[in-house]
Amino acid sequence: MITRRLLIRGALSSAAAAVIIPARAAKGEFWNEKQPDAWSASEIEKLLSRSPWAKEADVELDFDGFPGGPAGGGPPGGFPGGGPPGGGPPGGGFPDGGPMGGGQFKPVIRWESAKPIQDARKKSATDDFAKYYVLSLSGTPRNGALRPPFGDDNADPRRPNREQMQANLLQSTQLQIKGKSLLKPERSEPSETGILFLFSRDDHPIKREDKEVIFQTKLGPLELKARFALKDMLYHDRLEL
C-alpha cells in the first residue's frame, strides 16, 4: 500500500537525484578525471576554446557614436579606410586589417588566470594571476591570432592614436556580476594571440554563489559579450578563475 509517507520519501529522493546528477556530470569532464599530462591535443583545444573557462563571444555591430557611422556620413562601414559592412578591406580602421585579420571573426574570451587553463598551456602561475583575474580576447585556435587594436601613431590620422584606443578599450570593458558593482580592468596589454585584460581580485571577489559573470567589451563598432556560469568553472571541486 502506497502511503503518504512513501510518496513524500519518493519525492525527496527524486529532488536529491536532480541535484546530484549535474554535479556528477561536471566531475565526469576530462579535466577533473585525468591528470594534465594525460590530456590529448583535442582535449586541450576544447579546454582553450570551448569550455567553462573559454567561450566564443557574441558579436554585434553598433555604430552609434562611432566616427563615420551611418549618422556621421563617414567612410563606408564606419571604419576609416572602409570596412565591414561597407567596402574596403575587412576590418578597416584597425591596424593591419584589424581584429578580423582579413577573415571570419570568431573571438574567444578565456580566463588565462584559471588553473585549468594554466595546466593546458603548461604554464606556471604568475604574480599577475595572484593579483588579478586575467582574461584574454583572441581568435579561435583555428582562426589564428587576433590583432590587438592598440593603434599606430604613424597610421591614418583619421584613426584614434594608441593612447586613445587603449583608453577607449579600458572604458568599454567590464565584468558584470549580479548584485555587485561593475568590475573594470586596471589595465590591458597585448599578448601573443590578442589582448589581455586584468581585473583586480580585491575589488569584488567572485564567489561560487554569484552564479554568473558576464564579460563585455567593444572594439570600434563591434560589441562583444560572453557569459560564464560559475557552477561549471569547478576544477577538482574548487572555483577557478
MIDOSE-1310 file (N, C-alpha, C; in nm, 2 decimals, decimal comma, always signed):
residues 241
mitr	+0,08/-0,12/+0,00/+0,00/+0,00/+0,00/+0,09/+0,13/+0,00; +0,06/+0,22/-0,09/+0,14/+0,34/-0,10/+0,08/+0,44/+0,00; +0,16/+0,48/+0,09/+0,12/+0,57/+0,19/+0,17/+0,71/+0,16; +0,12/+0,81/+0,23/+0,16/+0,95/+0,21/+0,31/+0,96/+0,24
rlli	+0,35/+0,89/+0,35/+0,50/+0,89/+0,39/+0,59/+0,84/+0,27; +0,54/+0,73/+0,21/+0,62/+0,68/+0,10/+0,63/+0,78/-0,02; +0,52/+0,84/-0,05/+0,51/+0,94/-0,16/+0,61/+1,06/-0,13; +0,61/+1,10/-0,01/+0,69/+1,21/+0,03/+0,84/+1,17/+0,02
rgal	+0,87/+1,05/+0,07/+1,01/+1,00/+0,06/+1,05/+0,99/-0,09; +0,96/+0,94/-0,17/+1,00/+0,93/-0,32/+1,02/+1,06/-0,38; +0,94/+1,16/-0,34/+0,96/+1,30/-0,40/+1,09/+1,35/-0,36; +1,13/+1,33/-0,23/+1,25/+1,39/-0,18/+1,37/+1,32/-0,25
ssaa	+1,36/+1,19/-0,27/+1,47/+1,11/-0,34/+1,49/+1,16/-0,48; +1,37/+1,19/-0,55/+1,38/+1,24/-0,69/+1,45/+1,38/-0,69; +1,41/+1,47/-0,59/+1,47/+1,60/-0,59/+1,62/+1,59/-0,56; +1,66/+1,50/-0,47/+1,80/+1,48/-0,44/+1,88/+1,44/-0,57
aavi	+1,82/+1,34/-0,64/+1,88/+1,29/-0,76/+1,90/+1,40/-0,86; +1,80/+1,50/-0,87/+1,81/+1,61/-0,97/+1,92/+1,70/-0,93; +1,96/+1,71/-0,80/+2,07/+1,79/-0,76/+2,20/+1,72/-0,79; +2,21/+1,60/-0,76/+2,33/+1,52/-0,77/+2,38/+1,50/-0,91
ipar	+2,28/+1,47/-1,00/+2,32/+1,43/-1,14/+2,40/+1,54/-1,21; +2,37/+1,67/-1,21/+2,45/+1,77/-1,27/+2,59/+1,77/-1,21; +2,61/+1,75/-1,08/+2,74/+1,75/-1,02/+2,82/+1,64/-1,07; +2,76/+1,52/-1,08/+2,84/+1,40/-1,14/+2,88/+1,43/-1,28
aakg	+2,79/+1,49/-1,36/+2,82/+1,52/-1,50/+2,94/+1,61/-1,50; +2,95/+1,72/-1,42/+3,06/+1,81/-1,42/+3,19/+1,73/-1,38; +3,19/+1,65/-1,28/+3,31/+1,57/-1,24/+3,35/+1,48/-1,35; +3,26/+1,44/-1,44/+3,30/+1,35/-1,55/+3,38/+1,41/-1,66
efwn	+3,40/+1,54/-1,66/+3,48/+1,61/-1,76/+3,62/+1,56/-1,75; +3,69/+1,56/-1,86/+3,83/+1,50/-1,86/+3,92/+1,58/-1,77; +3,90/+1,72/-1,76/+3,99/+1,79/-1,67/+3,98/+1,76/-1,53; +3,87/+1,70/-1,49/+3,86/+1,65/-1,35/+3,88/+1,51/-1,33
ekqp	+3,90/+1,43/-1,44/+3,92/+1,29/-1,43/+4,06/+1,24/-1,47; +4,13/+1,33/-1,54/+4,26/+1,29/-1,59/+4,37/+1,39/-1,54; +4,49/+1,35/-1,53/+4,60/+1,44/-1,50/+4,63/+1,52/-1,62; +4,67/+1,65/-1,61/+4,70/+1,73/-1,73/+4,80/+1,67/-1,83
daws	+4,89/+1,59/-1,78/+4,99/+1,53/-1,87/+4,92/+1,42/-1,96; +4,80/+1,38/-1,92/+4,73/+1,28/-2,00/+4,63/+1,34/-2,09; +4,62/+1,47/-2,09/+4,52/+1,54/-2,18/+4,57/+1,53/-2,33; +4,48/+1,50/-2,42/+4,51/+1,49/-2,56/+4,51/+1,63/-2,62
asei	+4,57/+1,64/-2,74/+4,57/+1,77/-2,81/+4,43/+1,82/-2,83; +4,34/+1,73/-2,87/+4,20/+1,78/-2,90/+4,13/+1,82/-2,77; +4,16/+1,75/-2,65/+4,11/+1,79/-2,53/+4,16/+1,93/-2,48; +4,29/+1,95/-2,51/+4,34/+2,08/-2,47/+4,28/+2,19/-2,56
ekll	+4,26/+2,16/-2,69/+4,20/+2,26/-2,77/+4,06/+2,29/-2,72; +3,98/+2,19/-2,68/+3,85/+2,21/-2,63/+3,85/+2,30/-2,50; +3,95/+2,27/-2,41/+3,96/+2,35/-2,29/+3,99/+2,49/-2,32; +4,07/+2,52/-2,42/+4,11/+2,65/-2,45/+4,01/+2,73/-2,54
srsp	+3,92/+2,66/-2,60/+3,83/+2,74/-2,69/+3,68/+2,71/-2,66; +3,64/+2,60/-2,61/+3,50/+2,56/-2,59/+3,48/+2,49/-2,46; +3,49/+2,56/-2,35/+3,49/+2,50/-2,21/+3,43/+2,61/-2,12; +3,41/+2,57/-1,99/+3,35/+2,67/-1,90/+3,44/+2,79/-1,88
wake	+3,57/+2,78/-1,91/+3,67/+2,89/-1,90/+3,70/+2,96/-2,03; +3,64/+2,91/-2,14/+3,67/+2,97/-2,27/+3,54/+2,97/-2,35; +3,49/+3,09/-2,39/+3,36/+3,09/-2,46/+3,38/+3,18/-2,59; +3,32/+3,13/-2,69/+3,31/+3,22/-2,81/+3,21/+3,33/-2,79
adve	+3,26/+3,45/-2,80/+3,17/+3,57/-2,77/+3,07/+3,60/-2,87; +2,95/+3,65/-2,83/+2,85/+3,70/-2,92/+2,90/+3,84/-2,97; +2,89/+3,86/-3,10/+2,93/+3,99/-3,16/+2,82/+4,06/-3,22; +2,81/+4,19/-3,19/+2,71/+4,27/-3,25/+2,77/+4,40/-3,30
ldfd	+2,71/+4,46/-3,41/+2,76/+4,58/-3,47/+2,68/+4,70/-3,41; +2,75/+4,80/-3,36/+2,68/+4,92/-3,30/+2,76/+5,04/-3,35; +2,71/+5,11/-3,45/+2,78/+5,23/-3,50/+2,74/+5,36/-3,43; +2,65/+5,35/-3,33/+2,60/+5,47/-3,26/+2,72/+5,54/-3,19
gfpg	+2,75/+5,66/-3,23/+2,86/+5,74/-3,17/+2,99/+5,70/-3,23; +3,00/+5,61/-3,32/+3,13/+5,57/-3,38/+3,16/+5,66/-3,50; +3,28/+5,72/-3,50/+3,31/+5,81/-3,61/+3,29/+5,75/-3,75; +3,21/+5,82/-3,83/+3,19/+5,76/-3,97/+3,08/+5,67/-3,98
gpag	+3,00/+5,65/-3,87/+2,89/+5,56/-3,87/+2,78/+5,61/-3,96; +2,67/+5,54/-3,97/+2,56/+5,58/-4,05/+2,51/+5,72/-4,03; +2,51/+5,77/-3,90/+2,47/+5,90/-3,88/+2,58/+6,00/-3,90; +2,70/+5,96/-3,92/+2,81/+6,05/-3,93/+2,85/+6,08/-4,07
ggpp	+2,81/+6,00/-4,17/+2,84/+6,03/-4,30/+2,98/+6,01/-4,34; +3,05/+5,92/-4,27/+3,19/+5,90/-4,29/+3,21/+5,79/-4,40; +3,33/+5,73/-4,40/+3,36/+5,63/-4,50/+3,27/+5,51/-4,48; +3,26/+5,43/-4,59/+3,17/+5,31/-4,59/+3,20/+5,22/-4,47
ggfp	+3,10/+5,17/-4,40/+3,11/+5,08/-4,29/+3,15/+5,14/-4,16; +3,18/+5,28/-4,16/+3,21/+5,34/-4,04/+3,35/+5,32/-4,00; +3,43/+5,25/-4,07/+3,57/+5,23/-4,04/+3,66/+5,32/-4,13; +3,76/+5,39/-4,08/+3,85/+5,47/-4,17/+3,91/+5,37/-4,27
gggp	+3,90/+5,41/-4,39/+3,96/+5,32/-4,50/+3,85/+5,22/-4,55; +3,73/+5,22/-4,49/+3,63/+5,13/-4,54/+3,64/+4,99/-4,47; +3,54/+4,93/-4,43/+3,54/+4,80/-4,36/+3,40/+4,75/-4,36; +3,39/+4,64/-4,29/+3,26/+4,57/-4,29/+3,16/+4,66/-4,21
pggg	+3,03/+4,67/-4,26/+2,98/+4,60/-4,37/+2,99/+4,67/-4,50; +3,07/+4,78/-4,51/+3,08/+4,86/-4,64/+3,20/+4,80/-4,72; +3,25/+4,89/-4,81/+3,36/+4,85/-4,89/+3,49/+4,85/-4,82; +3,60/+4,83/-4,89/+3,73/+4,83/-4,83/+3,77/+4,70/-4,77
ppgg	+3,89/+4,69/-4,72/+3,94/+4,57/-4,66/+3,87/+4,53/-4,54; +3,85/+4,40/-4,51/+3,79/+4,36/-4,39/+3,86/+4,41/-4,27; +3,79/+4,46/-4,17/+3,85/+4,51/-4,05/+3,91/+4,65/-4,07; +3,87/+4,72/-4,17/+3,93/+4,86/-4,19/+3,91/+4,94/-4,07
gfpd	+4,01/+5,03/-4,05/+4,01/+5,11/-3,93/+4,09/+5,05/-3,81; +4,14/+4,93/-3,83/+4,22/+4,87/-3,73/+4,36/+4,84/-3,79; +4,47/+4,84/-3,72/+4,60/+4,82/-3,78/+4,60/+4,68/-3,84; +4,67/+4,68/-3,96/+4,69/+4,55/-4,04/+4,56/+4,48/-4,06
ggpm	+4,45/+4,55/-4,09/+4,32/+4,48/-4,12/+4,24/+4,46/-4,00; +4,29/+4,49/-3,88/+4,20/+4,49/-3,77/+4,18/+4,35/-3,70; +4,09/+4,34/-3,61/+4,07/+4,22/-3,53/+4,02/+4,11/-3,61; +3,96/+4,13/-3,73/+3,91/+4,03/-3,81/+4,02/+3,96/-3,89
gggq	+4,14/+4,03/-3,90/+4,25/+3,97/-3,96/+4,23/+3,93/-4,11; +4,13/+3,99/-4,17/+4,10/+3,95/-4,31/+4,02/+3,83/-4,33; +3,97/+3,77/-4,22/+3,89/+3,65/-4,23/+3,77/+3,66/-4,13; +3,70/+3,55/-4,11/+3,59/+3,55/-4,02/+3,63/+3,57/-3,88
fkpv	+3,56/+3,66/-3,81/+3,60/+3,69/-3,67/+3,53/+3,60/-3,58; +3,60/+3,51/-3,50/+3,54/+3,43/-3,40/+3,61/+3,45/-3,27; +3,58/+3,55/-3,20/+3,65/+3,59/-3,08/+3,62/+3,49/-2,97; +3,73/+3,46/-2,89/+3,72/+3,37/-2,78/+3,76/+3,45/-2,65
irwe	+3,68/+3,45/-2,55/+3,72/+3,51/-2,42/+3,76/+3,39/-2,33; +3,88/+3,40/-2,27/+3,93/+3,29/-2,19/+3,99/+3,35/-2,06; +3,97/+3,27/-1,95/+4,02/+3,31/-1,82/+4,16/+3,25/-1,81; +4,26/+3,33/-1,85/+4,40/+3,28/-1,85/+4,45/+3,25/-1,71
sakp	+4,40/+3,32/-1,61/+4,44/+3,30/-1,47/+4,39/+3,18/-1,41; +4,29/+3,11/-1,47/+4,23/+2,99/-1,41/+4,33/+2,88/-1,42; +4,34/+2,80/-1,31/+4,43/+2,69/-1,31/+4,42/+2,59/-1,42; +4,30/+2,55/-1,46/+4,30/+2,45/-1,58/+4,35/+2,51/-1,71
iqda	+4,34/+2,64/-1,73/+4,40/+2,70/-1,85/+4,55/+2,70/-1,83; +4,60/+2,73/-1,71/+4,74/+2,73/-1,69/+4,80/+2,59/-1,72; +4,72/+2,49/-1,67/+4,77/+2,35/-1,69/+4,76/+2,31/-1,84; +4,66/+2,36/-1,91/+4,65/+2,33/-2,05/+4,77/+2,39/-2,13
rkks	+4,81/+2,51/-2,09/+4,92/+2,58/-2,15/+5,05/+2,54/-2,10; +5,05/+2,46/-1,99/+5,18/+2,41/-1,93/+5,26/+2,53/-1,88; +5,19/+2,63/-1,82/+5,25/+2,75/-1,77/+5,22/+2,76/-1,62; +5,32/+2,81/-1,55/+5,31/+2,83/-1,40/+5,23/+2,96/-1,37
atdd	+5,18/+2,97/-1,25/+5,11/+3,09/-1,21/+5,21/+3,21/-1,20; +5,16/+3,33/-1,24/+5,24/+3,45/-1,23/+5,19/+3,54/-1,12; +5,27/+3,64/-1,09/+5,23/+3,74/-0,99/+5,10/+3,80/-1,03; +5,08/+3,83/-1,16/+4,96/+3,89/-1,21/+4,84/+3,80/-1,18
faky	+4,86/+3,67/-1,20/+4,74/+3,58/-1,18/+4,70/+3,58/-1,03; +4,79/+3,60/-0,94/+4,76/+3,60/-0,80/+4,68/+3,73/-0,76; +4,71/+3,84/-0,83/+4,65/+3,97/-0,80/+4,53/+4,00/-0,89; +4,52/+3,94/-1,00/+4,42/+3,98/-1,10/+4,34/+3,86/-1,16
yvls	+4,22/+3,88/-1,20/+4,15/+3,79/-1,29/+4,20/+3,83/-1,43; +4,27/+3,74/-1,50/+4,33/+3,78/-1,63/+4,25/+3,71/-1,73; +4,18/+3,79/-1,82/+4,10/+3,73/-1,93/+4,16/+3,78/-2,06; +4,16/+3,69/-2,16/+4,21/+3,72/-2,29/+4,10/+3,73/-2,39
lsgt	+4,13/+3,81/-2,49/+4,04/+3,82/-2,61/+4,13/+3,78/-2,73; +4,09/+3,67/-2,80/+4,17/+3,62/-2,91/+4,08/+3,56/-3,01; +4,14/+3,52/-3,13/+4,06/+3,45/-3,22/+4,07/+3,30/-3,18; +3,98/+3,22/-3,25/+3,99/+3,08/-3,22/+4,12/+3,02/-3,26
prng	+4,16/+2,90/-3,20/+4,29/+2,84/-3,24/+4,30/+2,82/-3,39; +4,19/+2,78/-3,46/+4,19/+2,75/-3,60/+4,19/+2,88/-3,68; +4,15/+2,99/-3,62/+4,14/+3,12/-3,69/+4,26/+3,21/-3,67; +4,35/+3,16/-3,60/+4,47/+3,24/-3,58/+4,46/+3,35/-3,47
alrp	+4,56/+3,44/-3,47/+4,57/+3,54/-3,36/+4,48/+3,66/-3,40; +4,43/+3,72/-3,29/+4,36/+3,85/-3,30/+4,47/+3,96/-3,30; +4,46/+4,05/-3,39/+4,55/+4,16/-3,39/+4,50/+4,27/-3,30; +4,58/+4,30/-3,19/+4,53/+4,40/-3,09/+4,51/+4,53/-3,15
pfgd	+4,40/+4,60/-3,13/+4,37/+4,73/-3,19/+4,42/+4,84/-3,10; +4,56/+4,84/-3,08/+4,62/+4,94/-3,00/+4,67/+5,06/-3,08; +4,64/+5,06/-3,21/+4,67/+5,18/-3,29/+4,82/+5,19/-3,33; +4,84/+5,28/-3,43/+4,97/+5,30/-3,49/+4,98/+5,45/-3,50
dnad	+5,08/+5,51/-3,43/+5,09/+5,65/-3,42/+5,12/+5,71/-3,56; +5,17/+5,63/-3,65/+5,20/+5,68/-3,79/+5,10/+5,64/-3,89; +4,99/+5,58/-3,84/+4,88/+5,53/-3,93/+4,79/+5,65/-3,98; +4,69/+5,61/-4,05/+4,59/+5,71/-4,10/+4,55/+5,81/-3,99
prrp	+4,57/+5,94/-4,01/+4,54/+6,04/-3,90/+4,39/+6,04/-3,86; +4,31/+5,98/-3,94/+4,16/+5,98/-3,90/+4,14/+5,87/-3,79; +4,23/+5,78/-3,77/+4,21/+5,68/-3,67/+4,26/+5,74/-3,53; +4,20/+5,69/-3,42/+4,24/+5,73/-3,29/+4,39/+5,68/-3,27
nreq	+4,47/+5,76/-3,19/+4,60/+5,71/-3,17/+4,61/+5,60/-3,06; +4,73/+5,56/-3,04/+4,74/+5,44/-2,95/+4,68/+5,47/-2,81; +4,71/+5,58/-2,75/+4,66/+5,61/-2,62/+4,51/+5,62/-2,61; +4,45/+5,68/-2,72/+4,31/+5,69/-2,72/+4,24/+5,55/-2,73
mqan	+4,30/+5,47/-2,82/+4,24/+5,34/-2,84/+4,25/+5,25/-2,71; +4,36/+5,26/-2,64/+4,38/+5,19/-2,51/+4,28/+5,24/-2,41; +4,26/+5,37/-2,40/+4,17/+5,43/-2,31/+4,03/+5,39/-2,34; +3,99/+5,39/-2,47/+3,86/+5,35/-2,51/+3,83/+5,21/-2,48
llqs	+3,93/+5,12/-2,50/+3,92/+4,98/-2,47/+3,89/+4,95/-2,33; +3,97/+5,02/-2,24/+3,95/+5,00/-2,10/+3,81/+5,05/-2,05; +3,77/+5,16/-2,11/+3,64/+5,22/-2,07/+3,53/+5,13/-2,11; +3,54/+5,06/-2,22/+3,43/+4,98/-2,27/+3,43/+4,84/-2,22
tqlq	+3,53/+4,80/-2,14/+3,54/+4,66/-2,10/+3,50/+4,65/-1,95; +3,43/+4,54/-1,92/+3,38/+4,52/-1,78/+3,34/+4,37/-1,76; +3,34/+4,34/-1,63/+3,29/+4,22/-1,58/+3,16/+4,25/-1,50; +3,05/+4,19/-1,54/+2,92/+4,22/-1,47/+2,89/+4,10/-1,38
ikgk	+2,87/+4,13/-1,25/+2,84/+4,03/-1,15/+2,71/+4,07/-1,09; +2,61/+3,99/-1,10/+2,47/+4,02/-1,05/+2,48/+4,07/-0,90; +2,42/+4,19/-0,88/+2,41/+4,24/-0,74/+2,54/+4,31/-0,69; +2,64/+4,32/-0,78/+2,76/+4,39/-0,74/+2,79/+4,50/-0,85
sllk	+2,88/+4,59/-0,81/+2,92/+4,70/-0,90/+3,00/+4,63/-1,01; +3,00/+4,70/-1,13/+3,07/+4,66/-1,24/+3,22/+4,65/-1,21; +3,29/+4,55/-1,25/+3,43/+4,54/-1,23/+3,50/+4,58/-1,36; +3,59/+4,68/-1,35/+3,66/+4,74/-1,46/+3,80/+4,69/-1,46
pers	+3,86/+4,67/-1,58/+4,00/+4,63/-1,58/+4,10/+4,74/-1,53; +4,20/+4,71/-1,46/+4,30/+4,81/-1,42/+4,39/+4,84/-1,54; +4,41/+4,74/-1,63/+4,50/+4,77/-1,74/+4,47/+4,66/-1,85; +4,51/+4,69/-1,97/+4,51/+4,59/-2,08/+4,64/+4,59/-2,15
epse	+4,68/+4,48/-2,21/+4,81/+4,47/-2,28/+4,80/+4,37/-2,39; +4,88/+4,38/-2,49/+4,88/+4,28/-2,60/+4,94/+4,15/-2,55; +4,89/+4,04/-2,61/+4,95/+3,91/-2,58/+4,99/+3,85/-2,72; +5,04/+3,73/-2,71/+5,08/+3,66/-2,83/+4,96/+3,64/-2,93
tgil	+4,84/+3,62/-2,88/+4,73/+3,59/-2,96/+4,62/+3,70/-2,96; +4,64/+3,81/-2,88/+4,53/+3,90/-2,88/+4,55/+4,01/-2,77; +4,46/+4,02/-2,68/+4,46/+4,12/-2,58/+4,43/+4,06/-2,44; +4,50/+4,11/-2,34/+4,48/+4,07/-2,20/+4,41/+4,18/-2,12
flfs	+4,32/+4,14/-2,04/+4,25/+4,24/-1,95/+4,27/+4,19/-1,81; +4,32/+4,28/-1,72/+4,35/+4,25/-1,58/+4,25/+4,32/-1,49; +4,17/+4,24/-1,42/+4,08/+4,29/-1,32/+4,12/+4,25/-1,18; +4,12/+4,35/-1,09/+4,17/+4,33/-0,95/+4,08/+4,22/-0,88
rddh	+4,14/+4,13/-0,82/+4,07/+4,03/-0,74/+4,02/+4,08/-0,61; +4,07/+4,20/-0,56/+4,04/+4,25/-0,44/+3,91/+4,34/-0,44; +3,88/+4,40/-0,56/+3,77/+4,49/-0,57/+3,64/+4,42/-0,54; +3,61/+4,32/-0,61/+3,48/+4,24/-0,59/+3,52/+4,09/-0,61
pikr	+3,57/+4,03/-0,50/+3,60/+3,89/-0,51/+3,48/+3,81/-0,56; +3,50/+3,73/-0,67/+3,39/+3,65/-0,73/+3,38/+3,52/-0,65; +3,26/+3,48/-0,61/+3,23/+3,36/-0,54/+3,14/+3,27/-0,61; +3,13/+3,15/-0,57/+3,05/+3,05/-0,64/+2,90/+3,09/-0,64
edke	+2,86/+3,15/-0,53/+2,72/+3,19/-0,52/+2,68/+3,30/-0,61; +2,78/+3,37/-0,67/+2,74/+3,48/-0,76/+2,68/+3,42/-0,89; +2,70/+3,30/-0,92/+2,63/+3,22/-1,02/+2,67/+3,25/-1,16; +2,69/+3,38/-1,20/+2,72/+3,41/-1,34/+2,81/+3,54/-1,35
vifq	+2,90/+3,53/-1,44/+2,98/+3,65/-1,47/+2,97/+3,68/-1,62; +2,95/+3,80/-1,66/+2,93/+3,84/-1,80/+3,05/+3,93/-1,83; +3,12/+3,90/-1,94/+3,23/+3,98/-1,99/+3,18/+4,06/-2,11; +3,21/+4,19/-2,11/+3,17/+4,27/-2,22/+3,29/+4,37/-2,26
tklg	+3,30/+4,39/-2,39/+3,40/+4,49/-2,44/+3,35/+4,54/-2,57; +3,42/+4,64/-2,62/+3,39/+4,70/-2,75/+3,51/+4,73/-2,83; +3,52/+4,68/-2,95/+3,63/+4,71/-3,04/+3,57/+4,80/-3,16; +3,59/+4,93/-3,15/+3,52/+5,01/-3,25/+3,37/+4,99/-3,25
plel	+3,31/+4,96/-3,36/+3,17/+4,93/-3,36/+3,13/+4,79/-3,32; +3,23/+4,70/-3,29/+3,20/+4,56/-3,25/+3,18/+4,55/-3,10; +3,06/+4,51/-3,06/+3,03/+4,48/-2,92/+3,04/+4,33/-2,90; +3,12/+4,29/-2,80/+3,14/+4,15/-2,77/+3,09/+4,12/-2,63
karf	+3,03/+4,00/-2,61/+2,98/+3,96/-2,48/+2,99/+3,81/-2,47; +3,03/+3,77/-2,35/+3,04/+3,62/-2,32/+2,99/+3,60/-2,18; +2,91/+3,50/-2,16/+2,86/+3,46/-2,03/+2,93/+3,34/-1,97; +2,96/+3,34/-1,84/+3,03/+3,23/-1,78/+2,95/+3,19/-1,66
alkd	+2,91/+3,06/-1,65/+2,83/+3,00/-1,54/+2,94/+2,95/-1,44; +2,93/+3,01/-1,32/+3,03/+2,97/-1,22/+3,02/+2,83/-1,17; +2,90/+2,78/-1,17/+2,89/+2,64/-1,12/+2,96/+2,54/-1,21; +2,99/+2,58/-1,34/+3,06/+2,49/-1,43/+3,21/+2,51/-1,42
mlyh	+3,26/+2,62/-1,35/+3,40/+2,65/-1,35/+3,47/+2,59/-1,23; +3,44/+2,47/-1,20/+3,50/+2,40/-1,09/+3,61/+2,30/-1,14; +3,72/+2,32/-1,08/+3,84/+2,23/-1,11/+3,88/+2,16/-0,99; +3,85/+2,03/-0,99/+3,87/+1,94/-0,87/+3,79/+2,01/-0,75
drle	+3,66/+2,04/-0,77/+3,57/+2,09/-0,67/+3,61/+2,23/-0,62; +3,69/+2,30/-0,69/+3,73/+2,44/-0,65/+3,70/+2,53/-0,76; +3,64/+2,65/-0,73/+3,61/+2,75/-0,83/+3,75/+2,81/-0,87; +3,77/+2,80/-1,00/+3,90/+2,85/-1,06/+3,87/+2,96/-1,16
l	+3,92/+3,08/-1,13/+3,90/+3,19/-1,22/+4,04/+3,27/-1,25
